Amino acid sequence: MGDKANAHPGAAGRATAADHPASVRNVVLVGHSGSGKTTLVEALALTAGAVNRAGRVEDGGTVSDYDEIEHRQQRSVQLSLVPVEWGGYKINILDTPGYADFVGELRAGLRAADAALFVVSASDGVDGSTRMVWEECAAVGMPRAIVVTHLEAARADFDEMTRTCAEAFGGDDPDAVLPLYLPLHGPQGSDGHAPVTGLTGLLTQKLFDYASGERKESEPDEEQLPDIEEARNRLIEGIISESEDETLMDRYLGGEPIDVKTLVDDLERAVARGVFFPVLAAAPAAEGARQGIGTVELLELITGGFPTPLEREAPRVTTVDGRSRELKLCDPDGPLVAEVVKTSSDPYVGRVSLVRVFSGTLRSDDTVHVSGHGLADRGHEDHDVDERIGALSAPFGKQQRSLTHCIAGDLACVAKLSRAETGDTLSAKDDPLLMEPWEMPDPLLPLAIQAHSKPDEDKLSQGLSRLVAEDPTMRLEQNQDTHQVVLWCLGEAHADVALERLRNRYGVQVDVVPYKVSLRETFADRSAGRGRHVKQSGGHGQYAICEIEVEPLPGGSGIEFVDKVIGGAVPRQFIPSVEKGVRAQAAKGIATGHPLIDVRVTLLDGKAHSVDSSDAAFQTAGALALREAAGDARIHLLEPVAEVTVLVGDDYVGAVMSDLSGRRGRVVGTEQTNGGRTLVRAEVPEIEIGRYAVDLRSLSHGTARFSRSYARHEPMPPQIAERIREEAGDAS
């Protein structure tokens, strides 16, 4: 690929609307936090001529991480699109956050891209979360390449890092992960470290020196050739083994020379098919340089080796009522199907939607149909509305460069779609369609909040609805049992960003309060109660007496009411009144204010007055009878128990199981899975796993995932129940 630089010189860098899907490349950058993704994006933009110096656009801002929150936190927290032009191609570079809390932004980037560039740091290695994303990409056959950064760090070793990548990503075929270039080192410094000044192309056997600030090509010296030969032969064998030409390996083993063009063509086809994963090296541009080390080579790989949108399988599409609909592969003249992969708010423009067009052509001022389905469990209501889109633009830092249209395969920003949310489908208003939603991680860290003041309370609902519309990995819950507003997040950093956006973007100040689980009460044994409500205060009085018996039922039985009144002691018309009073009192609770469940209440006897008895009087008597029965009985406080499933690497299984036991959990089974992982199933009280999303990440070094679902309520241990009762008493 090294010979292509002269054939495809960098363009001016100003992204325009693409004219054909074949000229578009959509690539997402993946890697752990601090691996150098954003720096690499800026270096690529510099080499493509899109910025005036490393990372700077015309207004002095950066092309990525331009959000104020990102500046304050010194890390990426959202998906950023940086479109550049190189050699007649439009490259949409999608920079994703590396921190696990923002995996939703990563998933959106994977959805919008056709290939992935995994960025790994030579000083940090490959972490567990990066391996997991690699496996996700492998499962869908997404083409991938690897770029090693931070080679300037002391003790950085490219050869060792390449071996690590082959072990981590190669699976059963480590020879599918091989370098295309070797670093070219300058003179050794006083610290013993020789800085990287360029690259050696293994296929072309040419040197590409960046020491002057621009790439210069030269021939290697004779003494350098033996060092190149071994790596070159292994690379050639790796390419040929993945070649679609079955005769190529026989020819190679027979001693027939294979020309470089054939090797490059086979390499590009293998990369595009997702069966060969080249390793490259990159370093940021020096002060005043026009090109960063390895950036030309990366742009050549992206344009030559990564697939076009035409090679991506068409997404599954249905009509809004669920009937299947076939789509042609990426047809600009086909029916409009586009997807909102990210939603953000701009203080001047309003809502801005980043859209990937999969079919058809999107044009400014078109009226489109907006369909949103499948995220009702996260506070997103299903909707089908027609909206007129505003201006189309290509983002570049804080700038928005106007576009006239956006064809199938390309990405653009759409202004003023007031109803569109992340994950929604845009289609023609006379032919509404719906794309199958992509998989989103479940938010499992609860954040209970309340408005700081009355003015904040007035704005809270709108601020929260806009927040969850932008981020489908966040779930809004209005808990009817605890009367709390709960934002479910992916982690502490995710929660911090949500609070900051509420405060600074939507002007809503909130206070974080302790999260409460939905407790219940039940009778531990049989008890009886008498409710007497007799009052006389002039005119009609109030008269109702009822006697009940309460007995516990198995879990999940709810409240059962039985009438065993004999002889009309309680008139028939007032028996439903007693039941209504009992159920109302049960909903309020009888000991700690938590709802009563799993009991049978039997009405045995009572008294009525021909004038003073009424529906209201017997409701009150029923409630009093239940309270009296509770006063003479042992009351169990019930806590919700969750079914927890943890997928964890075998190295951490013992630690995870020990931690679950420490949370009063019961491990009910384990199951070996692929990739050296174990599935641990346990039942754990929900009160013990409020922060489990954070604690598990720390315990497993970010390599474990878990899910949770409600199982049942069961009695709390007496000492914990007593503490809850004391807290309830103090609060009252």
RANORPE-V155523 format. One record per backbone hydrogen bond with DSSP energy under -0.5 kcal/mol. NH is the residue of the N-H (numbers start at 1). CO is the residue of the C=O. If there is no record, write none. Layout:
[[NH CO] [NH CO]]
This chain:
[[4 1] [5 2] [8 4] [11 85] [15 13] [23 20] [24 21] [25 90] [27 25] [27 92] [28 115] [29 94] [30 28] [30 117] [33 98] [35 32] [40 36] [41 37] [42 38] [43 39] [44 40] [45 41] [46 42] [47 43] [48 44] [49 46] [50 45] [51 45] [52 56] [53 56] [55 42] [56 53] [57 61] [60 57] [63 55] [71 67] [72 68] [73 69] [74 70] [75 70] [80 95] [82 80] [82 93] [83 395] [84 91] [86 89] [87 9] [89 86] [90 23] [91 84] [91 89] [92 25] [92 90] [93 82] [93 91] [94 27] [94 92] [95 80] [95 93] [96 29] [96 94] [102 99] [103 100] [105 102] [106 102] [107 103] [108 104] [109 105] [110 106] [111 107] [112 108] [113 109] [114 26] [115 26] [116 143] [117 28] [118 116] [118 145] [119 30] [119 117] [120 118] [120 147] [121 125] [122 149] [124 121] [125 121] [127 125] [131 127] [132 128] [133 129] [134 130] [135 131] [136 132] [137 133] [138 134] [139 135] [140 136] [140 137] [141 138] [142 137] [143 114] [145 116] [146 278] [147 118] [148 280] [149 120] [149 147] [151 282] [153 150] [156 153] [161 157] [162 158] [163 159] [164 160] [165 161] [166 162] [167 163] [168 164] [169 165] [170 165] [170 166] [173 170] [176 173] [177 174] [178 176] [178 277] [180 279] [181 279] [182 200] [184 198] [185 183] [186 195] [189 193] [192 189] [195 187] [195 193] [197 184] [198 184] [199 208] [200 182] [201 199] [201 206] [202 180] [202 200] [205 201] [206 201] [207 218] [208 199] [209 207] [209 216] [210 197] [212 214] [213 210] [216 209] [218 207] [220 205] [224 221] [225 221] [225 222] [226 222] [228 224] [229 225] [230 226] [231 227] [232 228] [233 229] [234 230] [235 231] [236 232] [237 233] [238 234] [239 235] [240 236] [241 237] [242 238] [242 239] [243 240] [246 244] [248 245] [251 247] [252 248] [253 249] [254 250] [255 252] [256 251] [259 257] [263 259] [264 260] [265 261] [266 262] [267 263] [268 264] [269 265] [270 266] [271 267] [272 268] [273 269] [274 271] [275 270] [276 270] [277 176] [278 276] [279 178] [280 146] [282 148] [283 293] [289 286] [290 213] [291 213] [293 283] [295 292] [296 292] [298 294] [299 295] [300 296] [301 297] [302 298] [303 299] [304 300] [305 301] [306 301] [306 302] [309 21] [311 308] [312 309] [317 325] [318 434] [319 323] [320 432] [322 319] [325 317] [330 328] [331 328] [332 330] [334 331] [337 359] [338 426] [339 356] [340 424] [341 339] [341 354] [342 354] [343 470] [344 352] [346 350] [350 346] [352 344] [353 414] [354 342] [354 352] [355 353] [355 412] [356 339] [357 355] [357 410] [358 337] [358 356] [359 337] [360 331] [362 406] [364 404] [365 389] [365 390] [366 363] [368 366] [368 387] [369 427] [370 385] [371 369] [371 425] [372 383] [378 375] [379 376] [380 375] [381 379] [383 372] [385 370] [387 368] [389 366] [389 387] [390 415] [392 403] [393 413] [394 401] [395 393] [396 399] [397 63] [399 396] [401 394] [402 400] [403 392] [406 362] [408 360] [409 357] [410 407] [412 355] [413 393] [414 353] [415 391] [416 351] [418 416] [422 469] [423 340] [424 421] [425 371] [426 338] [427 369] [428 336] [428 431] [429 367] [431 428] [434 318] [436 316] [444 442] [444 489] [445 489] [446 444] [446 690] [447 487] [448 513] [449 485] [450 511] [452 509] [457 453] [458 454] [459 455] [460 456] [461 457] [463 459] [464 460] [465 461] [466 462] [467 463] [468 464] [469 465] [470 466] [471 467] [472 470] [474 471] [475 488] [476 378] [477 486] [479 477] [479 484] [480 478] [483 479] [484 479] [485 449] [486 477] [486 484] [487 447] [488 475] [488 486] [489 445] [489 487] [495 491] [496 492] [497 493] [498 494] [499 495] [500 496] [501 497] [502 498] [503 499] [504 500] [505 501] [506 501] [508 502] [509 507] [510 508] [511 450] [513 448] [519 517] [520 638] [521 595] [522 636] [524 634] [525 634] [527 550] [529 548] [531 546] [532 530] [533 531] [533 544] [534 532] [535 542] [542 535] [543 612] [544 533] [545 607] [546 531] [547 605] [548 529] [549 602] [550 527] [551 600] [553 598] [557 554] [560 558] [560 599] [562 601] [564 562] [564 603] [566 604] [569 566] [571 569] [574 571] [575 571] [575 572] [576 572] [578 574] [579 575] [580 576] [581 577] [582 578] [583 579] [584 580] [585 581] [586 582] [587 583] [588 584] [589 585] [596 586] [597 521] [599 558] [600 551] [601 560] [601 599] [602 549] [602 600] [603 562] [603 601] [604 547] [604 602] [605 547] [607 545] [613 609] [618 614] [619 615] [620 616] [621 617] [622 618] [623 619] [624 620] [625 621] [626 622] [627 623] [628 624] [629 625] [630 626] [631 627] [632 628] [632 629] [633 630] [635 633] [636 522] [636 634] [638 520] [638 636] [639 714] [641 712] [642 684] [643 709] [644 642] [644 682] [645 707] [646 680] [647 705] [648 646] [648 678] [650 676] [652 649] [653 650] [656 652] [657 653] [658 654] [659 655] [660 656] [661 657] [662 658] [663 659] [663 660] [664 661] [665 660] [666 683] [667 665] [668 666] [668 681] [669 681] [671 679] [673 677] [677 673] [678 648] [679 671] [680 646] [680 678] [681 669] [681 679] [682 644] [683 666] [684 642] [686 640] [688 685] [689 686] [692 689] [694 691] [695 691] [696 692] [697 693] [698 694] [699 695] [700 696] [701 697] [701 698] [702 697] [703 700] [705 647] [707 645] [709 643] [711 641] [712 641] [714 639] [716 637] [720 717] [721 717] [722 718] [723 719] [724 720] [725 721] [726 722] [727 723] [728 724] [729 725] [730 726] [731 727] [732 728]]
